[in-house]
Amino acid sequence: MRDPVEDLRSIAFCLERALEPSYRVRAFRTAAATVAALDPEELAQRARAGTLGDLKGIGKVTAIVIAESLRGEEPVYLRRVQTLGDTPVSEGATSLRSALKGDLHTHSDWSDGGSPIEEMARAGRALGHEYMVLTDHSPRLTVANGLTAERLLQQLDVVAEVNERLAQDSGPPFRLLTGIECDINEDGSLDQDPALLARLDIVVASVHSKLRMPAEEMTPRMIAAISNPHTDVLGHCTGRQVLGHGRGGKGRPESEFDAELVFAACAQFGVAVEVNSRPERLDPPKRLLRLAVEAGCDVAIDTDAHAPGQLDWQHLGCERAYLCGVTPDRIVNSRSADELLSWAGAARG
């Protein structure tokens, strides 16, 4: 017996992983929501009568998927997309991936992500994570619907409710940790109330503005953020985009800064350098990641996922980490949730 809701969601997951256009993903997730809310008997009757397409949110392709699934057949469309975005990696990268217990950089529809918090959490658990950190954007990034202090406080309550529901169902143990991707202001300060940052489990600090700032200004800006006691992870440090996704195919060059000084600061203050696994970022470049390793930095191999399917990108970061000599003991998200929180707390003093 197949579940058409799960088949529709699986298709959406594969499309997200491959960075397919959002309208294609939305078609399958919308259809899944429609089917989930429908009485199973009505769904079966409509499938027999060929009237699934009369339902709001179900089109010709999704109706075929539902009908095939109800007949107990693997949908043809699902077979077609199953390998999309599933890039093979080396044995060493696979070994690193198996050591990871969580993801420290993810987004929901509270900022610029495309899916609800609980849907992201359940997708992370289904991938085998023991925990995941929710890191929606801070208020300055208005284009990404960054969270004001008030909205972030509300989100903390939602995270607690999601964890309570996850603990009550039959799935494996899983914790959704609180966090933020905090903008690094031009003066190096963090874009959120310090008292509120102190309440979060993990703070990822990233530069999103004035990316072409001269190196003599960018370097102290980044070091100021790294030395902030609330910072745990330095996110996508160069800000580059190698595929030009969402930028008309033009890409974006790396920010300029003194990498040796920045990574020395990360090592000194116990801040992990993020290995961002997004295929259009792959940040930092391998030459800089090797410098970070030589400087003695810890790393966090994260997805920066904005949709459930993108949570499956960690193997891309693991490939680059393996090639640059990163070992599991230097990866902060190879630790248990309690060990991770102890590390973050120790770094904050």
WONOR-V13203 format. One record per pair of residues at least 4 apart in sequence whose ideal C-beta (glycine too) atoms are under 8 Angstrom apart, sorted by sequence separation. I is the first residue (numbers start at 1). GAP is how many residues later the second one is. If there is no record, write none. Layout:
((I & GAP) (I & GAP))
//
This chain:
((2 & 4) (3 & 4) (4 & 4) (5 & 4) (6 & 4) (7 & 4) (8 & 4) (9 & 4) (10 & 4) (11 & 4) (12 & 4) (13 & 4) (14 & 4) (16 & 4) (20 & 4) (21 & 4) (22 & 4) (23 & 4) (24 & 4) (25 & 4) (26 & 4) (27 & 4) (28 & 4) (29 & 4) (30 & 4) (31 & 4) (32 & 4) (33 & 4) (34 & 4) (38 & 4) (39 & 4) (40 & 4) (41 & 4) (42 & 4) (43 & 4) (44 & 4) (45 & 4) (46 & 4) (51 & 4) (58 & 4) (59 & 4) (60 & 4) (61 & 4) (62 & 4) (63 & 4) (64 & 4) (65 & 4) (66 & 4) (67 & 4) (69 & 4) (74 & 4) (75 & 4) (76 & 4) (77 & 4) (78 & 4) (82 & 4) (89 & 4) (90 & 4) (91 & 4) (92 & 4) (93 & 4) (94 & 4) (95 & 4) (96 & 4) (107 & 4) (109 & 4) (115 & 4) (116 & 4) (117 & 4) (118 & 4) (119 & 4) (120 & 4) (121 & 4) (122 & 4) (123 & 4) (125 & 4) (137 & 4) (142 & 4) (147 & 4) (148 & 4) (149 & 4) (150 & 4) (151 & 4) (152 & 4) (153 & 4) (154 & 4) (155 & 4) (156 & 4) (157 & 4) (158 & 4) (159 & 4) (160 & 4) (161 & 4) (162 & 4) (163 & 4) (164 & 4) (165 & 4) (184 & 4) (185 & 4) (190 & 4) (192 & 4) (193 & 4) (194 & 4) (195 & 4) (196 & 4) (207 & 4) (213 & 4) (214 & 4) (215 & 4) (216 & 4) (217 & 4) (218 & 4) (219 & 4) (220 & 4) (221 & 4) (222 & 4) (223 & 4) (224 & 4) (227 & 4) (236 & 4) (241 & 4) (244 & 4) (247 & 4) (257 & 4) (258 & 4) (259 & 4) (260 & 4) (261 & 4) (262 & 4) (263 & 4) (264 & 4) (265 & 4) (277 & 4) (278 & 4) (284 & 4) (285 & 4) (286 & 4) (287 & 4) (288 & 4) (289 & 4) (290 & 4) (291 & 4) (293 & 4) (306 & 4) (313 & 4) (314 & 4) (315 & 4) (316 & 4) (317 & 4) (318 & 4) (319 & 4) (320 & 4) (322 & 4) (326 & 4) (327 & 4) (335 & 4) (336 & 4) (337 & 4) (338 & 4) (339 & 4) (340 & 4) (341 & 4) (342 & 4) (343 & 4) (344 & 4) (2 & 5) (15 & 5) (20 & 5) (38 & 5) (46 & 5) (47 & 5) (53 & 5) (57 & 5) (58 & 5) (68 & 5) (74 & 5) (89 & 5) (107 & 5) (108 & 5) (109 & 5) (115 & 5) (124 & 5) (141 & 5) (147 & 5) (166 & 5) (184 & 5) (185 & 5) (192 & 5) (213 & 5) (226 & 5) (244 & 5) (247 & 5) (257 & 5) (266 & 5) (276 & 5) (277 & 5) (278 & 5) (284 & 5) (292 & 5) (305 & 5) (321 & 5) (326 & 5) (329 & 5) (335 & 5) (46 & 6) (52 & 6) (53 & 6) (68 & 6) (69 & 6) (107 & 6) (109 & 6) (140 & 6) (167 & 6) (184 & 6) (185 & 6) (197 & 6) (225 & 6) (241 & 6) (244 & 6) (265 & 6) (266 & 6) (276 & 6) (293 & 6) (304 & 6) (305 & 6) (328 & 6) (53 & 7) (68 & 7) (106 & 7) (108 & 7) (109 & 7) (110 & 7) (113 & 7) (125 & 7) (137 & 7) (139 & 7) (183 & 7) (184 & 7) (190 & 7) (244 & 7) (266 & 7) (276 & 7) (292 & 7) (303 & 7) (333 & 7) (35 & 8) (46 & 8) (58 & 8) (68 & 8) (89 & 8) (108 & 8) (109 & 8) (115 & 8) (124 & 8) (137 & 8) (138 & 8) (139 & 8) (147 & 8) (166 & 8) (182 & 8) (183 & 8) (213 & 8) (226 & 8) (243 & 8) (244 & 8) (275 & 8) (276 & 8) (284 & 8) (303 & 8) (305 & 8) (332 & 8) (335 & 8) (15 & 9) (16 & 9) (43 & 9) (46 & 9) (108 & 9) (137 & 9) (138 & 9) (139 & 9) (182 & 9) (225 & 9) (242 & 9) (274 & 9) (275 & 9) (303 & 9) (15 & 10) (52 & 10) (53 & 10) (65 & 10) (136 & 10) (137 & 10) (139 & 10) (166 & 10) (182 & 10) (241 & 10) (263 & 10) (289 & 10) (303 & 10) (321 & 10) (52 & 11) (64 & 11) (121 & 11) (136 & 11) (207 & 11) (240 & 11) (241 & 11) (273 & 11) (303 & 11) (332 & 11) (64 & 12) (65 & 12) (108 & 12) (120 & 12) (163 & 12) (180 & 12) (222 & 12) (240 & 12) (302 & 12) (12 & 13) (15 & 13) (64 & 13) (65 & 13) (107 & 13) (121 & 13) (163 & 13) (190 & 13) (239 & 13) (240 & 13) (301 & 13) (52 & 14) (106 & 14) (120 & 14) (162 & 14) (207 & 14) (240 & 14) (275 & 14) (303 & 14) (52 & 15) (182 & 15) (190 & 15) (207 & 15) (222 & 15) (239 & 15) (240 & 15) (302 & 15) (12 & 16) (61 & 16) (136 & 16) (238 & 16) (239 & 16) (273 & 16) (301 & 16) (11 & 17) (12 & 17) (38 & 17) (117 & 17) (159 & 17) (180 & 17) (238 & 17) (301 & 17) (106 & 18) (159 & 18) (237 & 18) (9 & 19) (47 & 19) (136 & 19) (159 & 19) (273 & 19) (8 & 20) (9 & 20) (12 & 20) (47 & 20) (180 & 20) (205 & 20) (237 & 20) (301 & 20) (8 & 21) (34 & 21) (103 & 21) (134 & 21) (178 & 21) (179 & 21) (182 & 21) (184 & 21) (205 & 21) (34 & 22) (102 & 22) (156 & 22) (178 & 22) (179 & 22) (182 & 22) (184 & 22) (299 & 22) (8 & 23) (9 & 23) (34 & 23) (35 & 23) (43 & 23) (47 & 23) (113 & 23) (155 & 23) (178 & 23) (179 & 23) (180 & 23) (181 & 23) (182 & 23) (183 & 23) (184 & 23) (186 & 23) (205 & 23) (281 & 23) (8 & 24) (33 & 24) (34 & 24) (112 & 24) (177 & 24) (178 & 24) (179 & 24) (180 & 24) (181 & 24) (182 & 24) (183 & 24) (184 & 24) (186 & 24) (273 & 24) (275 & 24) (277 & 24) (111 & 25) (112 & 25) (134 & 25) (177 & 25) (179 & 25) (181 & 25) (183 & 25) (237 & 25) (272 & 25) (273 & 25) (274 & 25) (275 & 25) (277 & 25) (278 & 25) (301 & 25) (31 & 26) (44 & 26) (103 & 26) (106 & 26) (108 & 26) (110 & 26) (111 & 26) (183 & 26) (205 & 26) (266 & 26) (271 & 26) (272 & 26) (273 & 26) (274 & 26) (275 & 26) (276 & 26) (277 & 26) (278 & 26) (5 & 27) (8 & 27) (30 & 27) (31 & 27) (43 & 27) (102 & 27) (106 & 27) (107 & 27) (186 & 27) (203 & 27) (271 & 27) (272 & 27) (273 & 27) (274 & 27) (275 & 27) (277 & 27) (299 & 27) (31 & 28) (101 & 28) (102 & 28) (105 & 28) (106 & 28) (107 & 28) (108 & 28) (152 & 28) (203 & 28) (204 & 28) (205 & 28) (206 & 28) (211 & 28) (234 & 28) (263 & 28) (267 & 28) (270 & 28) (272 & 28) (274 & 28) (276 & 28) (100 & 29) (101 & 29) (102 & 29) (103 & 29) (104 & 29) (106 & 29) (107 & 29) (203 & 29) (204 & 29) (205 & 29) (206 & 29) (259 & 29) (263 & 29) (266 & 29) (267 & 29) (5 & 30) (101 & 30) (102 & 30) (103 & 30) (105 & 30) (107 & 30) (111 & 30) (200 & 30) (202 & 30) (203 & 30) (204 & 30) (205 & 30) (206 & 30) (207 & 30) (267 & 30) (301 & 30) (4 & 31) (5 & 31) (31 & 31) (35 & 31) (102 & 31) (104 & 31) (112 & 31) (202 & 31) (204 & 31) (208 & 31) (254 & 31) (260 & 31) (264 & 31) (266 & 31) (289 & 31) (293 & 31) (299 & 31) (300 & 31) (302 & 31) (27 & 32) (112 & 32) (188 & 32) (198 & 32) (207 & 32) (234 & 32) (259 & 32) (263 & 32) (266 & 32) (278 & 32) (289 & 32) (293 & 32) (298 & 32) (299 & 32) (300 & 32) (301 & 32) (111 & 33) (112 & 33) (147 & 33) (188 & 33) (197 & 33) (206 & 33) (259 & 33) (293 & 33) (297 & 33) (298 & 33) (299 & 33) (300 & 33) (27 & 34) (28 & 34) (31 & 34) (111 & 34) (187 & 34) (188 & 34) (245 & 34) (246 & 34) (263 & 34) (279 & 34) (282 & 34) (286 & 34) (290 & 34) (298 & 34) (27 & 35) (31 & 35) (110 & 35) (111 & 35) (186 & 35) (188 & 35) (189 & 35) (190 & 35) (222 & 35) (245 & 35) (260 & 35) (278 & 35) (282 & 35) (289 & 35) (290 & 35) (111 & 36) (188 & 36) (189 & 36) (194 & 36) (226 & 36) (237 & 36) (243 & 36) (244 & 36) (277 & 36) (28 & 37) (110 & 37) (146 & 37) (184 & 37) (187 & 37) (188 & 37) (218 & 37) (234 & 37) (237 & 37) (243 & 37) (277 & 37) (279 & 37) (286 & 37) (289 & 37) (293 & 37) (117 & 38) (184 & 38) (190 & 38) (218 & 38) (219 & 38) (223 & 38) (227 & 38) (231 & 38) (233 & 38) (234 & 38) (236 & 38) (242 & 38) (277 & 38) (282 & 38) (286 & 38) (4 & 39) (189 & 39) (218 & 39) (219 & 39) (223 & 39) (226 & 39) (232 & 39) (233 & 39) (234 & 39) (235 & 39) (241 & 39) (242 & 39) (277 & 39) (152 & 40) (188 & 40) (190 & 40) (222 & 40) (226 & 40) (231 & 40) (232 & 40) (233 & 40) (234 & 40) (236 & 40) (241 & 40) (242 & 40) (277 & 40) (110 & 41) (117 & 41) (121 & 41) (125 & 41) (184 & 41) (190 & 41) (211 & 41) (215 & 41) (233 & 41) (235 & 41) (240 & 41) (276 & 41) (277 & 41) (117 & 42) (132 & 42) (134 & 42) (138 & 42) (141 & 42) (213 & 42) (214 & 42) (215 & 42) (219 & 42) (223 & 42) (227 & 42) (236 & 42) (275 & 42) (130 & 43) (131 & 43) (132 & 43) (133 & 43) (134 & 43) (137 & 43) (138 & 43) (140 & 43) (149 & 43) (153 & 43) (156 & 43) (212 & 43) (213 & 43) (215 & 43) (219 & 43) (222 & 43) (226 & 43) (240 & 43) (118 & 44) (122 & 44) (130 & 44) (131 & 44) (132 & 44) (133 & 44) (134 & 44) (135 & 44) (136 & 44) (137 & 44) (138 & 44) (149 & 44) (152 & 44) (211 & 44) (239 & 44) (110 & 45) (117 & 45) (121 & 45) (129 & 45) (130 & 45) (131 & 45) (132 & 45) (133 & 45) (134 & 45) (135 & 45) (136 & 45) (138 & 45) (140 & 45) (146 & 45) (226 & 45) (236 & 45) (238 & 45) (240 & 45) (275 & 45) (125 & 46) (131 & 46) (133 & 46) (135 & 46) (137 & 46) (237 & 46) (238 & 46) (275 & 46) (118 & 47) (125 & 47) (149 & 47) (236 & 47) (237 & 47) (238 & 47) (118 & 48) (182 & 48) (207 & 48) (236 & 48) (122 & 49) (125 & 49) (182 & 49) (124 & 50) (141 & 50) (238 & 50) (140 & 51) (237 & 51) (275 & 51) (124 & 52) (138 & 52) (139 & 52) (121 & 53) (138 & 53) (139 & 53) (8 & 54) (11 & 54) (138 & 54) (181 & 54) (121 & 55) (8 & 57) (7 & 58) (8 & 58) (7 & 59) (117 & 59) (272 & 60) (4 & 61) (8 & 61) (4 & 62) (7 & 62) (18 & 63) (11 & 64) (14 & 64) (20 & 64) (4 & 65) (3 & 66) (4 & 66) (11 & 66) (15 & 66) (18 & 66) (19 & 66) (2 & 67) (7 & 67) (11 & 67) (14 & 67) (17 & 67) (18 & 67) (135 & 67) (141 & 67) (233 & 67) (235 & 67) (2 & 68) (7 & 68) (10 & 68) (14 & 68) (17 & 68) (133 & 68) (140 & 68) (236 & 68) (14 & 69) (15 & 69) (17 & 69) (133 & 69) (135 & 69) (140 & 69) (233 & 69) (235 & 69) (2 & 70) (11 & 70) (14 & 70) (204 & 70) (1 & 71) (2 & 71) (7 & 71) (14 & 71) (133 & 71) (2 & 72) (10 & 72) (14 & 72) (270 & 73) (107 & 74) (102 & 75) (104 & 75) (105 & 76) (270 & 76) (271 & 76) (270 & 77) (269 & 78) (29 & 86) (26 & 88) (25 & 89) (22 & 92) (16 & 98) (104 & 98) (204 & 98) (105 & 99) (233 & 99) (104 & 100) (13 & 110) (232 & 112) (232 & 115) (232 & 116) (229 & 118) (230 & 118) (229 & 119) (229 & 120) (104 & 128) (105 & 128) (104 & 129) (105 & 130) (202 & 138) (201 & 140) (202 & 142) (201 & 143) (198 & 150) (177 & 160) (175 & 162) (177 & 163) (177 & 164) (104 & 168) (105 & 169) (104 & 170) (105 & 171) (132 & 179) (129 & 182) (127 & 184) (120 & 185) (123 & 185) (127 & 185) (123 & 186) (124 & 187) (120 & 188) (123 & 188) (119 & 189) (120 & 191) (113 & 192) (114 & 192) (115 & 192) (113 & 193) (114 & 193) (115 & 193) (112 & 194) (113 & 194) (105 & 195) (104 & 196) (106 & 196) (105 & 197) (106 & 197) (107 & 197) (104 & 198) (105 & 198) (106 & 198) (107 & 198) (103 & 199) (105 & 199) (106 & 199) (107 & 199) (103 & 200) (105 & 200) (100 & 201) (103 & 202) (96 & 205) (106 & 205) (130 & 206) (131 & 206) (130 & 207) (103 & 208) (131 & 209) (103 & 211) (100 & 214) (97 & 217) (97 & 218) (100 & 218) (94 & 221) (97 & 221) (93 & 222) (96 & 222) (85 & 224) (94 & 224) (93 & 225) (96 & 225) (19 & 226) (86 & 226) (89 & 226) (93 & 226) (96 & 226) (85 & 227) (89 & 227) (95 & 227) (87 & 228) (93 & 228) (104 & 228) (87 & 229) (89 & 229) (90 & 229) (93 & 229) (99 & 229) (104 & 229) (89 & 230) (92 & 230) (96 & 230) (103 & 230) (100 & 231) (102 & 231) (90 & 232) (96 & 232) (99 & 232) (101 & 232) (100 & 233) (101 & 233) (100 & 234) (101 & 234) (96 & 235) (99 & 235) (101 & 235) (102 & 235) (101 & 236) (102 & 238) (19 & 260) (19 & 261) (25 & 282) (25 & 284) (16 & 291) (18 & 291) (19 & 291) (16 & 292) (17 & 292) (16 & 293) (17 & 293) (15 & 294) (16 & 294) (13 & 295) (14 & 295) (17 & 295) (12 & 296) (13 & 296) (17 & 296) (12 & 297) (9 & 299) (13 & 299))
//
